[in-house]
Amino acid sequence: MNESLTGKQRRHLRGLGHHLAAVVHIGHEGVSEALVKQADVQLEAHELIKVKVGESAPEGRHDAATVLAEKTGAHLAQVLGRTFLLYRRRKEKPAITLP
C-alpha cells in the first residue's frame, strides 16, 4: 500500500460508499484466501467496496478490516458498525477521483 488517505479523501470515500451494498461478507472462516481473492476481484471492478463482518467471524471487525486491507493492497476508508469500506485505485481507467 502506498501513502495513506487524508481526512478529506476519507470523507469523500465515505460519502460515495454510503449507498453501497456490501459485496463481500466475512463469515465463520474469517479472512480466508478465497475471501481475499473475491475482495480483490470486487476492488478491481468497483474501486470502492463495502465489506460486512458476520457475527460468526473469528476476528473482530477492526482486525478483519486491517488484515483484508493489507492482503488486497487497499486503503481502509471507514469502519462503521460491522461494515467497513475498502478503496483501491484501479490501474486501468480509475473511476474515482480523490480530492
C-alpha positions, 0 to 999 in steps of 0.5 A: 500500500502506498501513502495513506488517505487524508481526512478529506479523501476519507470523507469523500470515500465515505460519502460515495460508499454510503449507498453501497451494498456490501459485496463481500461478507466475512463469515465463520472462516474469517479472512480466508484466501478465497475471501481475499481473492473475491475482495480483490476481484470486487476492488478491481471492478468497483474501486470502492467496496463495502465489506460486512463482518458476520457475527460468526467471524473469528476476528473482530471487525477492526482486525478483519478490516486491517488484515483484508486491507493489507492482503488486497493492497487497499486503503481502509476508508471507514469502519462503521458498525460491522461494515467497513469500506475498502478503496483501491485505485484501479490501474486501468481507467480509475473511476474515482477521483480523490480530492 
